[in-house]
Amino acid sequence: MDTSRMEEFLKLCESMNFTRAARELHLSQSALSKHVSQIEEEIGAALILRSTHEAVLTQEGELTRERFERIVADYGELVRDVGEMQAGMTGRLRVGFIYYGGMECMRPGLSRFVEAHPGVKLDLVSLQPHAIIAGLRSGDLDAGLLMEVPSLASEGFPFARVGSRKLAVIMSKDNPLAEEGALDPSDLEGAHIVMLDADEEYNDTVRSLLKGAGVASWDEVRCPQIDLFPLAVSDDAVFPATSDVPIPTDGTLASVPVGDPPFTIPVGLHYRLDGAGGALTALVGALRSAD
């Protein structure tokens, strides 16, 4: 039986009015009545009791309505799933994201993607920037959400901006700048800036931001990795980061925004160009539209 006939029957069941259902289906009333009779003949039972004033479903009609609803829904899912399979909209995508502010950037676009492409399974894992970069290069990740890394783009991992995070400077509460409501970039001229041994690409982003803001010189203080920055921040050493990076709750450090309005760090997806099938392309598009 053609599913279009099932859909006609279901439309009739909504109002139990042949005239109204035929009009909504763009059919003549006689054509709709004929199609219903054909269904009854094929099933072998009367499904609708007709009278001058009303039409009602028989018990067999109620059962048929329930089964038709299930069949039509299943068929619609089949058509969608086959289409997505042919377009590369199935399978699994592995996506890393920075755990300070990354999910906040992705959440709106992820919701749209998951709803539109249920056949694609997403493995989402929060990582430090260097681990995302290593995962992309090794092939363990299909995409990674972090700040823009020019070296990745030149290696075949293009960057699609998703959003941005506010720039702040974390410092000792005893630092005179900690009393400021917002820092001017010139306040960082000649400062001791904490850099990360494990994330040289992140360091390059910070250096680029400082230079872009007009800071000409600074001294670099090294720290093994981002989670250990509180150990490197001292009375005169400060750590530029996004405002999402939490500070210790003991009150020893302060996070002060840079600029008014604030400076921001672009955040987006670096993704595997050689693996940009339909699902990955759709994910990039969904997240980009969230900016």
C-alpha positions as CSV (number, residue, x, y, z in Angstrom):
1,M,0.0,0.0,0.0
2,D,1.3,3.5,-0.9
3,T,2.1,5.5,2.2
4,S,0.3,8.5,0.5
5,R,-2.9,6.6,0.9
6,M,-2.1,6.0,4.6
7,E,-1.5,9.7,5.0
8,E,-4.8,10.5,3.4
9,F,-6.6,8.2,5.8
10,L,-4.8,9.8,8.8
11,K,-5.8,13.2,7.6
12,L,-9.4,12.1,7.5
13,C,-9.1,10.7,11.0
14,E,-8.1,14.2,12.3
15,S,-11.6,15.7,11.5
16,M,-13.7,12.7,10.5
17,N,-15.1,15.0,7.8
18,F,-14.6,13.9,4.2
19,T,-15.3,17.4,2.8
20,R,-12.7,19.1,5.0
21,A,-10.1,16.4,4.6
22,A,-10.5,16.3,0.9
23,R,-10.1,20.1,0.7
24,E,-6.9,20.0,2.8
25,L,-5.5,17.1,0.7
26,H,-6.4,19.0,-2.6
27,L,-8.6,16.0,-3.6
28,S,-12.2,15.8,-4.6
29,Q,-14.5,14.3,-2.0
30,S,-15.3,11.4,-4.3
31,A,-11.6,10.6,-4.9
32,L,-10.9,10.5,-1.1
33,S,-13.9,8.3,-0.5
34,K,-12.7,6.0,-3.3
35,H,-9.2,5.8,-1.8
36,V,-10.6,4.9,1.7
37,S,-12.8,2.2,0.1
38,Q,-9.6,0.8,-1.6
39,I,-7.9,0.7,1.8
40,E,-10.9,-1.1,3.4
41,E,-10.9,-3.6,0.5
42,E,-7.2,-4.3,0.9
43,I,-7.4,-4.7,4.7
44,G,-10.6,-6.6,4.5
45,A,-12.7,-4.7,7.0
46,A,-14.8,-1.6,7.3
47,L,-12.8,1.1,8.9
48,I,-15.2,4.0,8.9
49,L,-19.0,4.1,9.5
50,R,-20.5,6.7,7.3
51,S,-23.8,8.5,7.8
52,T,-25.3,11.7,6.5
53,H,-24.1,13.7,9.5
54,E,-20.9,12.1,10.7
55,A,-18.3,9.5,10.2
56,V,-16.8,7.4,13.0
57,L,-14.0,4.9,13.1
58,T,-14.8,1.3,13.7
59,Q,-12.6,-0.8,16.1
60,E,-10.7,-2.0,13.1
61,G,-10.4,1.6,12.0
62,E,-8.9,2.7,15.3
63,L,-6.3,-0.1,15.0
64,T,-5.5,0.9,11.4
65,R,-5.1,4.5,12.4
66,E,-2.6,3.5,15.1
67,R,-0.6,1.2,12.8
68,F,-0.6,3.7,9.9
69,E,0.8,6.4,12.2
70,R,3.6,4.1,13.2
71,I,4.3,3.0,9.6
72,V,4.3,6.6,8.2
73,A,6.6,7.8,11.0
74,D,9.0,4.8,10.5
75,Y,9.0,5.4,6.7
76,G,9.8,9.1,7.1
77,E,12.7,8.2,9.4
78,L,13.9,5.6,6.9
79,V,13.9,8.2,4.0
80,R,15.7,10.7,6.2
81,D,18.3,8.1,7.4
82,V,19.0,6.8,3.9
83,G,19.4,10.4,2.7
84,E,21.8,11.2,5.5
85,M,23.7,8.0,4.8
86,Q,24.1,9.0,1.2
87,A,25.2,12.5,2.2
88,G,27.7,11.2,4.7
89,M,25.4,12.2,7.6
90,T,26.0,9.1,9.7
91,G,28.9,7.7,11.7
92,R,30.8,9.3,14.5
93,L,32.6,12.6,14.9
94,R,35.3,13.1,17.6
95,V,35.5,16.7,18.8
96,G,37.7,18.2,21.4
97,F,37.1,21.5,23.1
98,I,38.8,23.7,25.5
99,Y,37.3,23.2,28.9
100,Y,37.3,26.9,29.9
101,G,34.4,28.4,28.0
102,G,34.4,26.0,25.1
103,M,31.1,24.3,25.7
104,E,29.4,27.7,26.2
105,C,30.5,28.6,22.7
106,M,29.3,25.4,21.2
107,R,26.1,24.7,23.0
108,P,23.6,26.5,20.7
109,G,25.0,25.1,17.5
110,L,25.4,21.6,19.0
111,S,21.7,21.6,19.9
112,R,20.7,22.4,16.3
113,F,23.1,19.8,14.9
114,V,22.0,17.0,17.1
115,E,18.3,17.7,16.3
116,A,18.9,17.9,12.6
117,H,21.3,14.9,12.3
118,P,20.4,12.2,14.9
119,G,22.3,9.6,12.9
120,V,25.6,11.2,13.7
121,K,27.2,10.2,17.0
122,L,29.3,12.9,18.7
123,D,32.2,12.1,21.0
124,L,32.9,15.3,22.9
125,V,35.9,15.6,25.2
126,S,37.2,18.6,27.1
127,L,41.0,19.0,26.6
128,Q,43.8,21.5,27.0
129,P,44.7,23.3,23.8
130,H,47.9,21.3,23.3
131,A,46.0,18.1,23.5
132,I,43.4,19.2,21.0
133,I,46.2,20.2,18.6
134,A,48.0,16.9,19.0
135,G,44.7,15.0,18.5
136,L,44.0,16.8,15.2
137,R,47.6,16.1,14.0
138,S,47.4,12.4,15.0
139,G,44.0,11.9,13.5
140,D,42.4,11.1,16.9
141,L,40.1,14.1,16.5
142,D,38.0,15.2,13.6
143,A,37.7,18.8,14.9
144,G,38.8,20.9,17.9
145,L,37.3,24.0,19.4
146,L,40.0,26.4,20.6
147,M,41.6,29.7,19.7
148,E,42.8,30.2,16.2
149,V,46.2,28.6,15.6
150,P,47.7,29.8,12.3
151,S,50.1,26.8,12.0
152,L,47.2,24.4,12.0
153,A,45.5,26.2,9.2
154,S,48.7,25.9,7.1
155,E,48.7,22.1,7.8
156,G,45.2,21.5,6.4
157,F,43.1,22.3,9.4
158,P,41.1,25.4,8.5
159,F,39.5,27.6,11.2
160,A,35.8,28.4,11.4
161,R,35.0,31.0,14.0
162,V,32.3,30.0,16.4
163,G,32.4,32.8,19.0
164,S,34.8,34.7,21.2
165,R,35.8,34.8,24.9
166,K,36.6,37.9,26.9
167,L,40.2,38.5,27.7
168,A,41.2,38.9,31.4
169,V,44.5,39.0,33.4
170,I,44.8,36.9,36.5
171,M,47.1,38.4,39.1
172,S,47.8,38.5,42.8
173,K,45.2,40.4,44.9
174,D,48.2,42.4,46.2
175,N,49.1,43.7,42.7
176,P,48.1,47.4,42.5
177,L,46.3,46.6,39.2
178,A,43.9,44.2,40.9
179,E,42.0,47.3,42.2
180,E,41.2,48.4,38.7
181,G,37.8,47.7,37.2
182,A,39.4,47.0,33.8
183,L,42.9,47.1,32.6
184,D,44.2,49.2,29.7
185,P,46.5,47.2,27.5
186,S,49.2,49.8,28.3
187,D,49.1,48.6,31.9
188,L,50.8,45.4,30.7
189,E,53.8,47.2,29.1
190,G,57.0,45.6,30.6
191,A,55.0,43.2,32.7
192,H,56.0,39.6,33.7
193,I,53.7,37.5,31.6
194,V,53.1,33.8,32.4
195,M,53.5,31.5,29.4
196,L,52.8,27.8,29.2
197,D,55.4,25.2,28.4
198,A,52.8,22.8,27.1
199,D,50.9,25.2,24.9
200,E,53.2,27.2,22.7
201,E,50.4,27.8,20.2
202,Y,48.4,29.4,23.0
203,N,51.4,31.5,23.9
204,D,51.6,32.7,20.3
205,T,48.0,33.8,20.5
206,V,48.7,35.8,23.7
207,R,51.8,37.4,22.1
208,S,49.7,38.3,19.1
209,L,47.0,39.9,21.3
210,L,49.6,41.8,23.3
211,K,51.2,43.2,20.2
212,G,47.9,44.0,18.6
213,A,46.9,45.9,21.7
214,G,50.1,48.0,21.4
215,V,52.2,46.3,24.1
216,A,55.7,46.5,22.8
217,S,57.7,44.6,25.5
218,W,57.2,42.2,28.4
219,D,59.2,39.4,30.2
220,E,58.0,35.8,30.0
221,V,57.6,33.6,33.1
222,R,57.2,29.9,32.3
223,C,54.6,27.6,33.7
224,P,54.3,23.8,32.9
225,Q,50.6,23.9,31.9
226,I,47.4,25.9,32.3
227,D,46.1,24.2,35.4
228,L,49.2,25.2,37.3
229,F,49.1,28.9,36.6
230,P,48.3,29.8,40.2
231,L,51.8,28.6,41.2
232,A,53.4,30.9,38.6
233,V,51.4,34.1,39.4
234,S,53.2,36.2,41.9
235,D,53.2,39.8,43.1
236,D,54.5,40.9,39.7
237,A,53.8,38.0,37.3
238,V,50.3,38.0,35.6
239,F,48.5,35.4,33.5
240,P,46.5,36.5,30.5
241,A,43.6,34.1,29.9
242,T,39.9,34.1,29.1
243,S,37.5,35.3,31.7
244,D,36.2,31.7,31.9
245,V,39.4,30.5,33.7
246,P,38.5,30.1,37.3
247,I,40.7,31.4,40.1
248,P,41.3,29.9,43.5
249,T,38.6,30.5,46.0
250,D,41.0,31.4,48.8
251,G,41.0,35.0,47.6
252,T,44.7,35.1,46.8
253,L,44.2,36.0,43.1
254,A,42.0,38.3,41.1
255,S,40.8,38.2,37.5
256,V,40.6,41.6,35.9
257,P,39.1,42.2,32.4
258,V,41.2,43.9,29.8
259,G,39.7,46.9,28.0
260,D,36.4,48.6,28.2
261,P,34.7,47.4,26.1
262,P,36.6,44.2,26.7
263,F,39.2,42.6,24.3
264,T,38.2,39.2,23.1
265,I,39.9,36.1,21.8
266,P,38.3,34.5,18.7
267,V,37.3,30.9,19.3
268,G,36.3,28.4,16.7
269,L,36.7,25.0,15.1
270,H,39.9,23.7,13.5
271,Y,38.8,20.7,11.5
272,R,40.3,18.0,9.3
273,L,40.0,19.3,5.7
274,D,40.9,15.8,4.4
275,G,38.0,14.4,6.4
276,A,35.4,17.1,5.7
277,G,32.5,14.8,4.7
278,G,28.9,15.7,5.0
279,A,28.6,15.3,8.7
280,L,31.7,17.3,9.6
281,T,30.8,20.0,7.1
282,A,27.3,20.2,8.7
283,L,28.8,20.4,12.2
284,V,31.1,23.2,11.2
285,G,28.1,25.1,9.6
286,A,25.9,24.6,12.7
287,L,28.5,25.8,15.1
288,R,29.6,28.7,12.9
289,S,26.0,29.9,12.7
290,A,25.9,30.2,16.5
291,D,28.4,33.1,16.5
